[in-house]
Amino acid sequence: MTAGHALRALHGVLTRELLRFVQQRARFFAALVRPLIWLFVFAAGFRAALGFSIIAPYETYVPYEVYITPGLVAMIQLFNGMQSSLSMVYDREMGSMRVLLTSPLPRWYILFCKLLSSTLVSLLQVYCFLAITPLVGVKFPLAGYFAAAPALVLTGMLMGAIGLFLSSLIRQLENFAGVMNFVIFPMFFLSSALYPLWKMQESNDLLYYLCSLNPFTHAVELIRFGLYAKWNGQALGWVMLSLVVFSGLSVIGYDSRRGLIRRHTG
């Protein structure tokens, strides 16, 4: 594989993903409406009912709306990763993915291009959401919007890798929606997206350990610290480890030899 071939493949996959995203305008608005509902309705009701703020990474008290915003950003990336993987299942049923995976390029590189393209789409959605949040008083340091970009790339690729792994296990398009709900909601609620981990520990030790093992928790914390231009080495390590694990599982899942064995077995 030469550099020219690699760039041409990356350009092709990225262009295809962007064109699909532009043509599916409802996907863009749905990605913004979902977290905005949580921000406007859930956060306002929660703060009115309980009437307290939560300690942020920079050790001062912040409104609840500000606290959950990084979790909602990660939610955007999680849904985008799942929707991107849904298109993989559709392409596999239509046959276009089979043609792509039989190209002379390494399979891991094709999947990397897919991950990178879906991550760039999620970045567009995330920064559009962050541009709207100041309307409800959610603001971060200006440097944080730039410092969070590397964290958003890593977390976006992690969410995409989880979706790719799931899509490698699902053979029928109609089964993917149920699996998405089975994965998305436990990952979101069993994390620090809505409540800090010390609150979980006060409530139940089992919930605390489940949240600590959830890769989505560490993705949220990496984004949260990044938006305040702070460093969180533990979250970065867990996100990198999870990205390597799920990317490896995705490459194995899309191995054509395993697929051939399955067809002969069937």
C-alpha contacts under 8 A as a table, 3 or more apart, distances in Angstrom:
res1	aa1	res2	aa2	distance
1	M	5	H	6.24
1	M	6	A	6.69
1	M	105	L	6.34
1	M	106	P	7.95
2	T	5	H	5.27
2	T	6	A	6.27
3	A	6	A	5.04
3	A	7	L	6.13
4	G	7	L	5.23
4	G	8	R	6.08
5	H	8	R	5.11
5	H	9	A	6.16
6	A	9	A	5.23
6	A	10	L	6.18
6	A	105	L	7.82
7	L	10	L	5.02
7	L	11	H	6.00
8	R	11	H	5.09
8	R	12	G	6.13
9	A	12	G	5.09
9	A	13	V	6.19
9	A	110	I	7.62
9	A	113	C	7.66
10	L	13	V	5.32
10	L	14	L	5.93
10	L	110	I	7.94
10	L	113	C	5.42
11	H	14	L	5.17
11	H	15	T	5.90
12	G	15	T	5.23
12	G	16	R	6.13
13	V	16	R	5.16
13	V	17	E	6.21
13	V	113	C	6.37
13	V	114	K	6.42
13	V	117	S	6.98
14	L	17	E	5.17
14	L	18	L	6.14
14	L	113	C	7.17
14	L	114	K	7.36
14	L	116	L	7.82
14	L	117	S	4.87
15	T	18	L	5.16
15	T	19	L	6.04
16	R	19	L	5.21
16	R	20	R	6.14
17	E	20	R	5.12
17	E	21	F	6.15
17	E	117	S	6.34
17	E	118	S	6.98
17	E	121	V	7.96
18	L	21	F	4.96
18	L	22	V	6.12
18	L	117	S	7.66
18	L	121	V	7.00
19	L	22	V	5.09
19	L	23	Q	6.14
20	R	23	Q	5.19
20	R	24	Q	6.20
21	F	24	Q	5.14
21	F	25	R	6.93
21	F	27	R	7.32
21	F	28	F	7.49
21	F	121	V	7.55
22	V	25	R	5.99
24	Q	27	R	5.48
24	Q	28	F	7.16
25	R	28	F	5.25
25	R	29	F	6.54
26	A	29	F	5.21
26	A	30	A	5.93
27	R	30	A	5.14
27	R	31	A	6.13
28	F	31	A	5.18
28	F	32	L	6.60
28	F	125	Q	6.96
29	F	32	L	5.16
29	F	33	V	5.95
30	A	33	V	5.09
30	A	34	R	6.08
31	A	34	R	5.90
31	A	35	P	7.28
31	A	76	I	6.02
31	A	79	F	7.53
31	A	80	N	7.58
31	A	125	Q	6.96
32	L	35	P	5.93
32	L	36	L	6.18
32	L	76	I	7.67
32	L	125	Q	7.09
32	L	128	C	7.90
32	L	129	F	6.14
33	V	36	L	5.08
33	V	37	I	6.07
34	R	37	I	5.43
34	R	38	W	6.69
35	P	38	W	5.01
35	P	39	L	6.08
35	P	72	L	5.53
35	P	73	V	7.70
35	P	75	M	7.40
35	P	76	I	7.23
36	L	39	L	4.85
36	L	40	F	5.93
36	L	129	F	7.90
37	I	40	F	5.26
37	I	41	V	5.60
37	I	42	F	7.15
38	W	41	V	5.51
38	W	42	F	4.84
38	W	43	A	6.40
38	W	72	L	7.86
39	L	42	F	6.03
39	L	43	A	5.30
39	L	44	A	7.33
39	L	65	E	6.28
39	L	68	I	7.78
39	L	69	T	7.36
40	F	43	A	6.17
40	F	44	A	6.04
40	F	136	V	7.70
41	V	44	A	5.39
41	V	45	G	6.10
42	F	45	G	5.24
42	F	46	F	5.98
43	A	46	F	5.06
43	A	47	R	6.11
43	A	64	Y	6.34
43	A	65	E	5.48
43	A	68	I	7.82
44	A	47	R	5.33
44	A	48	A	6.13
44	A	65	E	7.37
45	G	48	A	5.11
45	G	49	A	6.03
46	F	49	A	5.21
46	F	50	L	6.09
46	F	51	G	7.70
46	F	64	Y	7.94
47	R	50	L	5.36
47	R	51	G	4.90
47	R	52	F	6.38
47	R	53	S	7.65
47	R	63	P	7.96
47	R	64	Y	6.41
48	A	51	G	5.34
52	F	63	P	7.76
52	F	64	Y	7.76
53	S	61	Y	5.93
53	S	62	V	5.61
53	S	63	P	5.02
53	S	64	Y	5.56
54	I	61	Y	5.61
54	I	62	V	5.87
54	I	63	P	6.80
54	I	64	Y	6.41
54	I	67	Y	6.96
54	I	196	P	7.95
55	I	58	Y	7.92
55	I	59	E	5.80
55	I	60	T	5.60
55	I	61	Y	4.76
55	I	62	V	6.39
56	A	59	E	5.47
56	A	60	T	5.97
56	A	61	Y	6.32
56	A	62	V	6.42
56	A	67	Y	6.77
57	P	60	T	7.74
57	P	224	R	7.56
57	P	225	F	6.27
57	P	228	Y	7.58
57	P	230	K	7.82
58	Y	228	Y	7.38
58	Y	230	K	7.97
62	V	66	V	6.42
62	V	67	Y	6.79
63	P	66	V	5.47
63	P	67	Y	6.56
64	Y	67	Y	4.94
64	Y	68	I	6.33
65	E	68	I	5.57
65	E	69	T	6.29
65	E	138	V	6.64
66	V	69	T	5.40
66	V	70	P	7.96
66	V	138	V	5.27
66	V	139	K	7.33
67	Y	70	P	6.96
67	Y	194	L	7.84
68	I	71	G	5.17
68	I	72	L	6.32
68	I	193	A	5.79
68	I	194	L	5.53
68	I	195	Y	7.85
69	T	72	L	5.01
69	T	73	V	6.20
69	T	138	V	7.85
70	P	73	V	4.93
70	P	74	A	6.27
70	P	193	A	7.07
70	P	220	V	5.96
70	P	221	E	7.75
70	P	223	I	5.90
70	P	224	R	5.19
70	P	227	L	7.90
71	G	74	A	5.07
71	G	75	M	6.15
71	G	192	S	7.36
71	G	193	A	4.03
71	G	194	L	6.81
71	G	220	V	5.37
71	G	224	R	7.86
72	L	75	M	4.73
72	L	76	I	6.34
72	L	193	A	7.10
73	V	76	I	5.20
73	V	77	Q	6.61
73	V	126	V	5.99
73	V	129	F	7.78
74	A	77	Q	5.06
74	A	78	L	6.09
74	A	155	T	7.53
74	A	156	G	7.97
74	A	216	F	7.79
74	A	219	A	7.02
74	A	220	V	5.95
74	A	223	I	7.64
75	M	78	L	4.95
75	M	79	F	6.18
75	M	188	F	7.24
76	I	79	F	5.38
76	I	80	N	6.09
76	I	122	S	7.09
76	I	125	Q	7.32
76	I	126	V	6.73
77	Q	80	N	5.00
77	Q	81	G	6.00
77	Q	119	T	7.75
77	Q	122	S	5.58
77	Q	123	L	8.00
77	Q	126	V	7.60
77	Q	155	T	7.59
77	Q	156	G	5.54
77	Q	159	M	6.37
77	Q	160	G	7.99
78	L	81	G	5.14
78	L	82	M	6.30
78	L	156	G	7.49
78	L	159	M	5.16
78	L	160	G	7.39
78	L	184	I	7.36
79	F	82	M	5.09
79	F	83	Q	6.10
79	F	184	I	7.68
80	N	83	Q	5.08
80	N	84	S	5.99
80	N	118	S	7.31
80	N	121	V	7.99
80	N	122	S	6.15
80	N	160	G	7.63
81	G	84	S	5.13
81	G	85	S	6.22
81	G	118	S	6.74
81	G	119	T	7.74
81	G	122	S	8.00
81	G	156	G	7.31
81	G	159	M	5.24
81	G	160	G	4.10
81	G	161	A	7.58
81	G	162	I	7.59
81	G	163	G	5.57
81	G	164	L	7.97
82	M	85	S	5.05
82	M	86	L	6.13
82	M	159	M	7.60
82	M	160	G	6.83
82	M	162	I	7.97
82	M	163	G	4.89
82	M	164	L	7.91
82	M	180	M	6.81
83	Q	86	L	4.83
83	Q	87	S	6.50
84	S	87	S	5.25
84	S	88	M	6.70
84	S	118	S	6.40
84	S	160	G	7.36
84	S	163	G	7.56
85	S	88	M	4.84
85	S	89	V	6.56
85	S	160	G	7.28
85	S	163	G	5.24
85	S	164	L	5.40
85	S	166	L	7.82
85	S	167	S	5.79
86	L	89	V	5.21
86	L	90	Y	6.38
86	L	167	S	6.90
86	L	173	L	7.43
86	L	176	F	6.92
87	S	90	Y	4.90
87	S	91	D	5.97
88	M	91	D	5.04
88	M	92	R	6.06
88	M	97	M	7.00
88	M	164	L	7.83
88	M	167	S	6.83
89	V	92	R	5.09
89	V	93	E	6.32
89	V	167	S	6.00
89	V	168	S	7.97
89	V	170	I	7.42
89	V	171	R	7.17
89	V	172	Q	7.21
89	V	173	L	5.99
90	Y	93	E	5.16
90	Y	94	M	6.22
90	Y	173	L	6.27
91	D	94	M	5.01
91	D	95	G	5.94
91	D	96	S	5.27
91	D	97	M	5.06
91	D	98	R	7.97
92	R	95	G	5.06
92	R	96	S	6.23
92	R	97	M	4.80
92	R	98	R	6.08
93	E	172	Q	7.73
93	E	173	L	7.84
94	M	97	M	7.68
95	G	98	R	5.25
95	G	99	V	6.61
96	S	99	V	5.18
96	S	100	L	6.34
97	M	100	L	4.93
97	M	101	L	6.09
98	R	101	L	5.23
98	R	102	T	6.26
99	V	102	T	5.27
99	V	103	S	6.78
100	L	103	S	5.56
100	L	110	I	7.87
101	L	107	R	6.26
101	L	110	I	7.19
103	S	106	P	7.90
105	L	109	Y	6.99
105	L	110	I	7.07
106	P	109	Y	5.38
106	P	110	I	6.61
107	R	110	I	5.12
107	R	111	L	6.33
107	R	251	V	7.01
107	R	254	Y	7.93
107	R	255	D	7.83
108	W	111	L	5.19
108	W	112	F	6.05
108	W	251	V	5.84
109	Y	112	F	4.82
109	Y	113	C	6.17
110	I	113	C	5.18
110	I	114	K	6.37
111	L	114	K	4.94
111	L	115	L	6.14
111	L	251	V	7.37
112	F	115	L	4.98
112	F	116	L	6.06
113	C	116	L	5.11
113	C	117	S	6.06
114	K	117	S	5.26
114	K	118	S	6.24
115	L	118	S	5.32
115	L	119	T	6.10
115	L	157	M	5.71
115	L	160	G	5.73
115	L	161	A	6.76
116	L	119	T	5.01
116	L	120	L	6.27
116	L	157	M	6.62
117	S	120	L	5.23
117	S	121	V	6.44
118	S	121	V	5.10
118	S	122	S	6.27
118	S	156	G	7.78
118	S	157	M	7.80
118	S	160	G	6.93
119	T	122	S	5.01
119	T	123	L	6.25
119	T	153	V	6.33
119	T	156	G	4.91
119	T	157	M	5.69
119	T	160	G	7.15
120	L	123	L	5.03
120	L	124	L	6.58
120	L	153	V	7.66
121	V	124	L	5.30
121	V	125	Q	6.62
122	S	125	Q	5.05
122	S	126	V	6.06
122	S	156	G	6.77
123	L	126	V	4.99
123	L	127	Y	6.14
123	L	152	L	7.10
123	L	153	V	7.53
123	L	156	G	7.80
124	L	127	Y	5.53
124	L	128	C	6.24
125	Q	128	C	5.21
125	Q	129	F	6.26
126	V	129	F	5.10
126	V	130	L	6.20
127	Y	130	L	4.85
127	Y	131	A	6.03
128	C	131	A	5.08
128	C	132	I	6.62
129	F	132	I	5.26
129	F	133	T	6.43
130	L	133	T	5.23
130	L	134	P	7.49
131	A	134	P	6.72
132	I	135	L	5.91
133	T	136	V	5.72
133	T	137	G	6.81
133	T	138	V	5.29
133	T	139	K	7.18
134	P	137	G	4.76
134	P	138	V	4.72
134	P	139	K	5.49
135	L	138	V	7.26
140	F	144	G	6.39
140	F	145	Y	7.35
140	F	227	L	6.36
140	F	228	Y	6.46
141	P	144	G	5.15
141	P	145	Y	7.15
141	P	227	L	7.24
141	P	228	Y	6.17
141	P	229	A	7.69
142	L	145	Y	5.71
142	L	146	F	7.40
143	A	146	F	5.45
143	A	147	A	6.05
143	A	227	L	7.89
143	A	228	Y	7.67
143	A	229	A	6.34
144	G	147	A	4.80
144	G	148	A	5.75
144	G	226	G	6.00
144	G	227	L	4.12
144	G	228	Y	4.89
144	G	229	A	4.56
145	Y	148	A	5.47
145	Y	149	A	6.89
145	Y	226	G	7.86
145	Y	227	L	5.75
146	F	149	A	5.51
147	A	150	P	6.80
147	A	151	A	7.75
147	A	226	G	5.61
147	A	227	L	6.63
147	A	228	Y	7.99
147	A	229	A	5.43
148	A	151	A	5.17
148	A	152	L	6.04
148	A	223	I	6.15
148	A	225	F	7.89
148	A	226	G	4.20
148	A	227	L	5.15
148	A	229	A	6.98
149	A	152	L	5.01
149	A	153	V	6.26
149	A	226	G	7.86
150	P	153	V	5.11
150	P	154	L	6.42
151	A	154	L	5.22
151	A	155	T	6.13
151	A	222	L	6.21
151	A	223	I	5.83
151	A	226	G	6.51
152	L	155	T	5.12
152	L	156	G	5.73
152	L	223	I	6.48
153	V	156	G	5.13
153	V	157	M	6.17
154	L	157	M	5.20
154	L	158	L	6.19
154	L	239	V	7.30
154	L	240	M	7.49
154	L	243	L	7.91
155	T	158	L	4.89
155	T	159	M	6.18
155	T	219	A	5.57
155	T	223	I	7.92
155	T	239	V	6.94
156	G	159	M	5.23
156	G	160	G	6.16
157	M	160	G	4.94
157	M	161	A	5.96
157	M	243	L	7.13
158	L	161	A	5.00
158	L	162	I	6.27
158	L	239	V	7.13
158	L	242	S	6.99
158	L	243	L	4.88
158	L	246	F	7.57
159	M	162	I	5.21
159	M	163	G	6.34
160	G	163	G	5.03
160	G	164	L	6.08
161	A	164	L	4.94
161	A	165	F	6.15
161	A	243	L	6.69
161	A	246	F	5.53
161	A	247	S	5.34
161	A	250	S	6.91
162	I	165	F	5.19
162	I	166	L	6.37
162	I	246	F	5.79
162	I	247	S	7.70
163	G	166	L	5.12
163	G	167	S	6.11
164	L	167	S	5.02
164	L	168	S	6.25
164	L	247	S	7.95
164	L	250	S	5.80
165	F	168	S	5.22
165	F	169	L	6.81
165	F	246	F	6.41
165	F	247	S	7.44
165	F	249	L	6.14
165	F	250	S	4.45
165	F	253	G	6.76
166	L	169	L	5.30
166	L	170	I	6.52
167	S	170	I	5.19
167	S	171	R	7.76
167	S	176	F	7.60
168	S	171	R	7.64
168	S	250	S	6.62
168	S	253	G	5.10
168	S	254	Y	5.98
169	L	253	G	6.98
170	I	173	L	7.58
170	I	175	N	7.05
170	I	176	F	6.65
171	R	175	N	7.93
172	Q	175	N	5.67
172	Q	176	F	7.10
173	L	176	F	5.54
173	L	177	A	7.87
174	E	177	A	6.45
175	N	178	G	5.77
175	N	179	V	6.61
176	F	179	V	5.10
176	F	180	M	6.06
177	A	180	M	5.05
177	A	181	N	6.49
178	G	181	N	5.34
178	G	182	F	6.22
179	V	182	F	4.89
179	V	183	V	6.16
180	M	183	V	5.24
180	M	184	I	5.75
181	N	184	I	5.22
181	N	185	F	5.97
182	F	185	F	6.44
182	F	186	P	6.90
183	V	186	P	5.85
183	V	187	M	6.16
184	I	187	M	5.27
184	I	188	F	6.08
185	F	188	F	5.06
185	F	189	F	5.99
186	P	189	F	5.35
186	P	190	L	5.64
187	M	190	L	5.44
187	M	191	S	6.48
187	M	214	N	6.77
187	M	216	F	6.19
188	F	191	S	5.72
188	F	193	A	6.72
188	F	216	F	7.04
189	F	192	S	7.87
189	F	193	A	7.24
189	F	194	L	7.25
190	L	207	L	7.16
190	L	210	L	6.72
190	L	211	C	5.03
190	L	214	N	7.18
190	L	217	T	7.80
191	S	194	L	7.32
191	S	195	Y	7.61
191	S	197	L	7.74
191	S	211	C	4.77
191	S	212	S	7.51
191	S	214	N	6.58
191	S	216	F	6.41
191	S	217	T	4.58
192	S	195	Y	5.09
192	S	196	P	5.04
192	S	197	L	5.81
192	S	211	C	7.09
192	S	217	T	5.38
192	S	220	V	6.92
192	S	221	E	7.52
193	A	196	P	7.54
193	A	217	T	6.96
193	A	220	V	6.28
195	Y	199	K	6.42
195	Y	200	M	7.15
196	P	199	K	5.45
196	P	200	M	6.78
197	L	200	M	4.97
197	L	201	Q	6.23
197	L	208	Y	6.43
197	L	211	C	7.38
197	L	212	S	7.81
198	W	201	Q	4.95
198	W	202	E	6.22
198	W	208	Y	7.87
199	K	202	E	5.13
199	K	203	S	6.39
200	M	203	S	5.11
200	M	204	N	6.06
200	M	205	D	7.34
200	M	207	L	6.25
200	M	208	Y	5.17
201	Q	204	N	5.32
201	Q	205	D	5.16
201	Q	207	L	7.11
201	Q	208	Y	4.93
202	E	205	D	7.40
203	S	207	L	7.86
204	N	207	L	5.38
204	N	208	Y	6.37
205	D	208	Y	4.95
205	D	209	Y	6.30
206	L	209	Y	5.22
206	L	210	L	6.21
207	L	210	L	5.08
207	L	211	C	6.08
208	Y	211	C	5.14
208	Y	212	S	6.12
209	Y	212	S	4.94
209	Y	213	L	6.24
210	L	213	L	5.24
210	L	214	N	6.20
211	C	214	N	5.09
211	C	217	T	6.38
212	S	215	P	7.92
212	S	217	T	6.76
212	S	218	H	7.88
213	L	217	T	7.84
214	N	217	T	5.49
214	N	218	H	7.26
215	P	218	H	5.36
215	P	219	A	6.34
215	P	238	W	6.96
215	P	239	V	6.57
215	P	242	S	6.57
216	F	219	A	4.93
216	F	220	V	6.17
217	T	220	V	5.19
217	T	221	E	6.29
218	H	221	E	4.99
218	H	222	L	6.02
218	H	235	A	4.77
218	H	236	L	7.47
218	H	238	W	6.45
218	H	239	V	6.28
219	A	222	L	5.14
219	A	223	I	6.29
219	A	235	A	6.84
219	A	236	L	7.96
219	A	239	V	6.13
220	V	223	I	5.19
220	V	224	R	6.03
221	E	224	R	4.88
221	E	225	F	6.08
221	E	232	N	7.75
221	E	235	A	6.33
222	L	225	F	5.41
222	L	226	G	6.01
222	L	232	N	6.36
222	L	235	A	5.48
222	L	236	L	6.30
223	I	226	G	4.93
223	I	227	L	6.12
224	R	227	L	5.33
224	R	228	Y	6.77
225	F	228	Y	5.23
225	F	229	A	6.22
225	F	230	K	4.86
225	F	231	W	6.21
225	F	232	N	6.49
226	G	229	A	4.74
226	G	230	K	5.49
226	G	231	W	6.87
227	L	230	K	7.48
232	N	235	A	5.59
232	N	236	L	6.31
233	G	236	L	5.01
233	G	237	G	6.09
234	Q	237	G	5.16
234	Q	238	W	6.33
235	A	238	W	5.22
235	A	239	V	6.11
236	L	239	V	5.17
236	L	240	M	6.10
237	G	240	M	5.20
237	G	241	L	6.10
238	W	241	L	5.08
238	W	242	S	6.01
239	V	242	S	5.13
239	V	243	L	5.99
240	M	243	L	5.05
240	M	244	V	6.26
241	L	244	V	5.24
241	L	245	V	6.24
242	S	245	V	5.08
242	S	246	F	6.09
243	L	246	F	5.44
243	L	247	S	5.84
244	V	247	S	5.18
244	V	248	G	6.01
245	V	248	G	5.23
245	V	249	L	6.25
246	F	249	L	4.96
246	F	250	S	6.06
247	S	250	S	5.03
247	S	251	V	6.32
248	G	251	V	5.18
248	G	252	I	6.30
249	L	252	I	5.08
249	L	253	G	5.98
250	S	253	G	4.90
250	S	254	Y	6.18
251	V	254	Y	5.28
251	V	255	D	6.30
252	I	255	D	5.18
253	G	258	R	7.63
254	Y	258	R	7.74
254	Y	259	G	7.48
255	D	258	R	5.48
255	D	259	G	6.52
256	S	259	G	4.87
256	S	260	L	6.08
257	R	260	L	4.97
257	R	261	I	6.19
258	R	261	I	5.09
258	R	262	R	6.21
259	G	262	R	5.05
259	G	263	R	6.28
260	L	263	R	5.13
260	L	264	H	6.28
261	I	264	H	5.22
261	I	265	T	6.04
262	R	265	T	4.99
262	R	266	G	6.03
263	R	266	G	5.07
